[in-house]
C-alpha cells in the first residue's frame, strides 16, 4: 500500500505533516480529514499548538500533489479577487446603466468600495 504525505495548513502559517498509508490519494485525504476531526493533537504543528481553523489539506505522493481539500473560507478568499475583477468589469461597461437596475449598480459599487483599500477606490 502506498504511503502519502498529508500537509495540513492554515492562514497563520502553521502547518503539520503526517504520513498516511492508503490505497488511493482520495482515501488518504479522507483519512487525513478524519484525523483532523478526531485526533488533531496527533499532528505536530509548529509551536506544538493546534490551530483553531484548518484551511487546507494537501495529499502528496512521491513526486506531486494528488488530492486537495480546502475550507469554505479559503476557497472564498481565493475567489474574491477574481470576483471583484469581474464585478468591476461589468459595472464599468458603457451600457451598464441600461443592463442593470440602479439599485444593483449601487450595491455593486458599494461592494467594490468595501473590498478596495481607501487609496484604490478613486
MIDOSE-1310 file (N, C-alpha, C; in nm, 2 decimals, decimal comma, always signed):
residues 122
xxxx	+0,09/-0,12/+0,00/+0,00/+0,00/+0,00/+0,09/+0,12/+0,00; +0,06/+0,22/-0,09/+0,14/+0,34/-0,09/+0,13/+0,43/+0,03; +0,24/+0,50/+0,06/+0,24/+0,60/+0,17/+0,23/+0,74/+0,11; +0,13/+0,82/+0,16/+0,11/+0,95/+0,11/+0,15/+1,05/+0,23
xxxx	+0,19/+1,17/+0,19/+0,21/+1,27/+0,30/+0,10/+1,37/+0,29; +0,04/+1,39/+0,41/-0,07/+1,49/+0,42/-0,01/+1,61/+0,48; -0,03/+1,73/+0,41/+0,02/+1,86/+0,46/-0,11/+1,93/+0,51; -0,11/+1,97/+0,63/-0,22/+2,04/+0,70/-0,17/+2,19/+0,71
xxxx	-0,25/+2,29/+0,66/-0,21/+2,43/+0,66/-0,33/+2,52/+0,71; -0,29/+2,63/+0,76/-0,38/+2,74/+0,79/-0,33/+2,87/+0,75; -0,40/+2,98/+0,76/-0,36/+3,11/+0,71/-0,26/+3,18/+0,80; -0,24/+3,13/+0,92/-0,14/+3,19/+1,01/+0,00/+3,14/+0,98
xxxx	+0,01/+3,05/+0,89/+0,15/+2,99/+0,85/+0,18/+2,87/+0,93; +0,09/+2,82/+1,02/+0,12/+2,70/+1,09/+0,09/+2,58/+0,99; +0,17/+2,48/+1,01/+0,15/+2,36/+0,92/+0,20/+2,24/+0,99; +0,15/+2,13/+0,95/+0,20/+2,00/+1,00/+0,20/+1,90/+0,89
xxxx	+0,27/+1,79/+0,90/+0,28/+1,68/+0,80/+0,25/+1,55/+0,88; +0,19/+1,46/+0,80/+0,16/+1,33/+0,86/+0,15/+1,23/+0,74; +0,23/+1,12/+0,76/+0,23/+1,01/+0,66/+0,11/+0,92/+0,68; +0,04/+0,89/+0,57/-0,08/+0,80/+0,57/-0,06/+0,69/+0,47
xxxx	-0,08/+0,57/+0,51/-0,09/+0,45/+0,42/-0,23/+0,44/+0,37; -0,25/+0,44/+0,24/-0,38/+0,43/+0,19/-0,37/+0,38/+0,04; -0,48/+0,32/+0,00/-0,49/+0,27/-0,14/-0,48/+0,37/-0,25; -0,55/+0,49/-0,22/-0,56/+0,60/-0,32/-0,53/+0,73/-0,25
xxxx	-0,50/+0,83/-0,33/-0,49/+0,97/-0,27/-0,62/+1,02/-0,21; -0,73/+0,98/-0,27/-0,86/+1,02/-0,22/-0,89/+0,96/-0,08; -0,85/+0,83/-0,07/-0,87/+0,76/+0,06/-0,77/+0,83/+0,17; -0,65/+0,86/+0,12/-0,56/+0,93/+0,22/-0,62/+1,06/+0,26
xxxx	-0,68/+1,14/+0,17/-0,74/+1,26/+0,20/-0,86/+1,24/+0,30; -0,94/+1,14/+0,28/-1,05/+1,11/+0,37/-0,99/+1,08/+0,51; -0,88/+1,00/+0,52/-0,82/+0,96/+0,64/-0,76/+1,09/+0,71; -0,70/+1,18/+0,63/-0,64/+1,30/+0,69/-0,75/+1,39/+0,75
xxxx	-0,86/+1,40/+0,68/-0,97/+1,48/+0,74/-1,03/+1,42/+0,87; -1,04/+1,29/+0,87/-1,08/+1,22/+0,99/-0,98/+1,24/+1,11; -0,86/+1,23/+1,07/-0,75/+1,26/+1,18/-0,77/+1,40/+1,24; -0,78/+1,50/+1,15/-0,80/+1,63/+1,20/-0,92/+1,65/+1,29
xxxx	-1,03/+1,58/+1,25/-1,16/+1,59/+1,32/-1,15/+1,52/+1,46; -1,09/+1,40/+1,46/-1,10/+1,31/+1,57/-0,97/+1,32/+1,66; -0,86/+1,35/+1,61/-0,74/+1,34/+1,69/-0,64/+1,45/+1,64; -0,67/+1,58/+1,64/-0,58/+1,68/+1,59/-0,45/+1,69/+1,66
xxxx	-0,45/+1,65/+1,79/-0,33/+1,66/+1,87/-0,22/+1,56/+1,83; -0,26/+1,46/+1,74/-0,17/+1,37/+1,69/-0,08/+1,44/+1,58; -0,12/+1,55/+1,54/-0,04/+1,63/+1,44/+0,05/+1,72/+1,51; +0,17/+1,73/+1,47/+0,27/+1,82/+1,53/+0,29/+1,95/+1,46
xxxx	+0,21/+2,04/+1,50/+0,21/+2,18/+1,44/+0,33/+2,25/+1,50; +0,37/+2,36/+1,44/+0,48/+2,44/+1,49/+0,43/+2,49/+1,63; +0,52/+2,52/+1,72/+0,49/+2,57/+1,85/+0,41/+2,47/+1,93; +0,39/+2,35/+1,88/+0,32/+2,25/+1,95/+0,18/+2,29/+1,99
xxxx	+0,11/+2,37/+1,91/-0,03/+2,41/+1,93/-0,11/+2,37/+1,81; -0,24/+2,35/+1,84/-0,33/+2,32/+1,73/-0,40/+2,45/+1,68; -0,39/+2,48/+1,56/-0,46/+2,60/+1,51/-0,61/+2,58/+1,53; -0,68/+2,69/+1,55/-0,82/+2,69/+1,56/-0,89/+2,65/+1,43
xxxx	-0,84/+2,69/+1,32/-0,90/+2,66/+1,20/-0,80/+2,60/+1,10; -0,85/+2,50/+1,03/-0,77/+2,44/+0,92/-0,82/+2,49/+0,79; -0,73/+2,53/+0,70/-0,77/+2,58/+0,57/-0,75/+2,49/+0,46; -0,65/+2,40/+0,47/-0,62/+2,32/+0,36/-0,55/+2,19/+0,40
xxxx	-0,58/+2,08/+0,33/-0,51/+1,95/+0,34/-0,47/+1,91/+0,20; -0,34/+1,89/+0,18/-0,29/+1,85/+0,05/-0,23/+1,72/+0,07; -0,27/+1,62/-0,02/-0,21/+1,49/-0,02/-0,11/+1,48/-0,13; +0,01/+1,44/-0,10/+0,12/+1,43/-0,20/+0,17/+1,29/-0,20
xxxx	+0,20/+1,24/-0,32/+0,26/+1,11/-0,34/+0,41/+1,14/-0,34; +0,48/+1,05/-0,40/+0,63/+1,06/-0,40/+0,68/+1,18/-0,48; +0,61/+1,22/-0,58/+0,66/+1,33/-0,66/+0,57/+1,45/-0,68; +0,44/+1,44/-0,65/+0,35/+1,56/-0,67/+0,22/+1,55/-0,59
xxxx	+0,15/+1,66/-0,59/+0,02/+1,67/-0,52/-0,08/+1,58/-0,60; -0,17/+1,52/-0,52/-0,26/+1,42/-0,58/-0,41/+1,45/-0,54; -0,43/+1,51/-0,42/-0,56/+1,54/-0,38/-0,56/+1,66/-0,29; -0,67/+1,73/-0,29/-0,67/+1,86/-0,21/-0,81/+1,88/-0,15
xxxx	-0,81/+1,93/-0,03/-0,93/+1,98/+0,04/-0,90/+2,12/+0,09; -1,00/+2,21/+0,06/-0,98/+2,35/+0,11/-1,11/+2,39/+0,19; -1,10/+2,46/+0,29/-1,21/+2,51/+0,37/-1,29/+2,61/+0,28; -1,42/+2,63/+0,32/-1,50/+2,72/+0,25/-1,44/+2,86/+0,26
xxxx	-1,38/+2,90/+0,38/-1,32/+3,03/+0,39/-1,21/+3,05/+0,30; -1,12/+2,95/+0,28/-1,01/+2,96/+0,19/-1,05/+2,97/+0,05; -1,15/+2,89/+0,01/-1,20/+2,89/-0,13/-1,26/+3,03/-0,16; -1,33/+3,09/-0,07/-1,39/+3,22/-0,09/-1,28/+3,33/-0,10
xxxx	-1,18/+3,32/-0,01/-1,07/+3,41/-0,01/-1,00/+3,41/-0,15; -0,98/+3,28/-0,20/-0,91/+3,27/-0,32/-0,99/+3,32/-0,44; -1,12/+3,31/-0,43/-1,21/+3,35/-0,54/-1,24/+3,50/-0,54; -1,22/+3,56/-0,42/-1,26/+3,70/-0,40/-1,20/+3,80/-0,50
xxxx	-1,07/+3,79/-0,53/-1,01/+3,88/-0,62/-1,07/+3,86/-0,76; -1,09/+3,74/-0,80/-1,14/+3,71/-0,94/-1,28/+3,77/-0,95; -1,36/+3,75/-0,84/-1,50/+3,80/-0,84/-1,50/+3,95/-0,85; -1,41/+4,01/-0,77/-1,40/+4,16/-0,77/-1,36/+4,21/-0,91
xxxx	-1,27/+4,15/-0,97/-1,23/+4,19/-1,11/-1,34/+4,18/-1,21; -1,42/+4,08/-1,20/-1,53/+4,06/-1,29/-1,64/+4,16/-1,26; -1,67/+4,18/-1,13/-1,77/+4,28/-1,10/-1,73/+4,42/-1,14; -1,60/+4,46/-1,13/-1,56/+4,59/-1,18/-1,57/+4,60/-1,33
xxxx	-1,54/+4,49/-1,40/-1,55/+4,50/-1,55/-1,70/+4,51/-1,59; -1,79/+4,45/-1,52/-1,93/+4,46/-1,55/-1,99/+4,60/-1,53; -1,96/+4,65/-1,41/-2,02/+4,79/-1,39/-1,95/+4,90/-1,46; -1,83/+4,87/-1,51/-1,76/+4,97/-1,59/-1,80/+4,97/-1,74
xxxx	-1,88/+4,88/-1,78/-1,93/+4,88/-1,92/-2,01/+5,00/-1,95; -2,00/+5,05/-2,07/-2,07/+5,17/-2,11/-2,22/+5,15/-2,10; -2,27/+5,03/-2,12/-2,41/+5,00/-2,12/-2,46/+4,95/-1,99; -2,38/+4,96/-1,88/-2,42/+4,90/-1,75/-2,55/+4,96/-1,70
xxxx	-2,57/+5,09/-1,72/-2,69/+5,16/-1,67/-2,82/+5,10/-1,74; -2,80/+5,06/-1,87/-2,92/+5,00/-1,93/-2,94/+4,85/-1,91; -2,83/+4,79/-1,87/-2,84/+4,64/-1,84/-2,88/+4,61/-1,70; -2,85/+4,69/-1,60/-2,88/+4,66/-1,46/-2,96/+4,77/-1,40
xxxx	-3,04/+4,73/-1,31/-3,12/+4,83/-1,23/-3,02/+4,91/-1,14; -3,06/+5,04/-1,12/-2,98/+5,13/-1,05/-2,94/+5,07/-0,91; -3,04/+5,02/-0,83/-3,00/+4,96/-0,70/-2,89/+4,85/-0,71; -2,90/+4,77/-0,81/-2,80/+4,67/-0,83/-2,66/+4,73/-0,85
xxxx	-2,65/+4,83/-0,94/-2,53/+4,90/-0,96/-2,48/+4,97/-0,83; -2,57/+5,03/-0,76/-2,53/+5,09/-0,63/-2,47/+4,99/-0,53; -2,53/+4,87/-0,53/-2,48/+4,77/-0,44/-2,34/+4,72/-0,49; -2,33/+4,70/-0,62/-2,20/+4,66/-0,67/-2,09/+4,76/-0,64
xxxx	-2,12/+4,88/-0,66/-2,02/+4,99/-0,63/-1,99/+4,99/-0,48; -2,08/+4,97/-0,40/-2,06/+4,97/-0,26/-1,97/+4,85/-0,22; -2,00/+4,74/-0,28/-1,92/+4,62/-0,25/-1,78/+4,64/-0,29; -1,76/+4,70/-0,41/-1,62/+4,72/-0,46/-1,55/+4,82/-0,37
xxxx	-1,62/+4,93/-0,32/-1,55/+5,02/-0,23/-1,52/+4,95/-0,10; -1,60/+4,86/-0,05/-1,57/+4,79/+0,07/-1,45/+4,70/+0,06; -1,43/+4,64/-0,06/-1,32/+4,55/-0,09/-1,19/+4,61/-0,12; -1,19/+4,74/-0,17/-1,07/+4,81/-0,20/-1,02/+4,89/-0,09
xxxx	-0,89/+4,90/-0,07/-0,84/+5,00/+0,03/-0,87/+5,14/-0,01; -0,88/+5,23/+0,08/-0,93/+5,37/+0,05/-0,84/+5,43/-0,06; -0,71/+5,40/-0,07/-0,63/+5,47/-0,17/-0,65/+5,41/-0,31; -0,73/+5,30/-0,32/-0,75/+5,24/-0,45/-0,89/+5,27/-0,51
xx	-0,98/+5,33/-0,43/-1,12/+5,34/-0,47/-1,14/+5,46/-0,56; -1,04/+5,55/-0,57/-1,05/+5,66/-0,66/-1,15/+5,75/-0,61
